[in-house]
Amino acid sequence: AQKITQTQPGMFVQEKEAVTLDCTYDTSDPSYGLFWYKQPSSGEMIFLIYQGSYDQQNATEGRYSLNFQKARKSANLVISASQLGDSAMYFCAMREDVTQGGSEKLVFGKGMKLTVNP
Amino acid sequence: DAGVIQSPRHEVTEMGQEVTLRCKPISGHDYLFWYRQTMMRGLELLIYFNNNVPIDDSGMPEDRFSAKMPNASFSTLKIQPSEPRDSAVYFCASSLGSGGRNQPQHFGDGTRLSIL
């Protein structure tokens, strides 16, 4: 069963606008972590933001925030004030809690391509 | 601080040749991961190590692939013999053990492998 689903193959946004990238996940574990990575055209994988399943607040890192809806099993990435340099592939990933029988493995979604237009 | 260092960045070789990819993890990280990325299959975990010991190699495609971690600062992924379908970008990543906390995996820049 697919654990991470990113249904948007691609999105376009105007520079300076906000954009939401969707991610839904599937797990029966009560404790897990969700990650977002960015992969620009140069190819490297860049860690952006983390959300723990028991975190009380939605995670924020600069212009990135995570809209975490646990009951709906969604962890959407919100990028505020888009910049041209935000154009990239974005991957959502999940790690089940090692203390609850999970492992250090990250399971990645298929990614989605964001294009920021000037 | 130095990140994860992979070499070579690009490798082009002929089918049947042995290919060795190298990785130096971030100092102090006790986990090391090898991934393969293709358009068809996305990002797949091949194998990961904890304290130089292989923990899960269920993602290694077949016996032609092998990985070693002789010490905490070096790992290799070897393909012998290589085949055109092995063409992909291979990433190495390292992390601290999470223990349920925020410990992201940090990726190297990848090795783009082309088997002719």
Chai-1 contact restraints between the chains, C-beta under 6 A:
chainA,res_idxA,chainB,res_idxB,connection_type,confidence,min_distance_angstrom,max_distance_angstrom,comment,restraint_id
A,F35,B,P104,contact,1.0,0.0,6.0,A-B,restraint_1
A,G43,B,G110,contact,1.0,0.0,6.0,A-B,restraint_2
A,E44,B,D109,contact,1.0,0.0,6.0,A-B,restraint_3
A,M45,B,F107,contact,1.0,0.0,6.0,A-B,restraint_4
A,F47,B,P104,contact,1.0,0.0,6.0,A-B,restraint_5
A,Y50,B,N102,contact,1.0,0.0,6.0,A-B,restraint_6
A,D97,B,G100,contact,1.0,0.0,6.0,A-B,restraint_7
A,V98,B,S98,contact,1.0,0.0,6.0,A-B,restraint_8
A,T99,B,G100,contact,1.0,0.0,6.0,A-B,restraint_9
A,E104,B,Y31,contact,1.0,0.0,6.0,A-B,restraint_10
A,K105,B,L45,contact,1.0,0.0,6.0,A-B,restraint_11
A,L106,B,Q105,contact,1.0,0.0,6.0,A-B,restraint_12
A,F108,B,L43,contact,1.0,0.0,6.0,A-B,restraint_13
A,K110,B,G42,contact,1.0,0.0,6.0,A-B,restraint_14
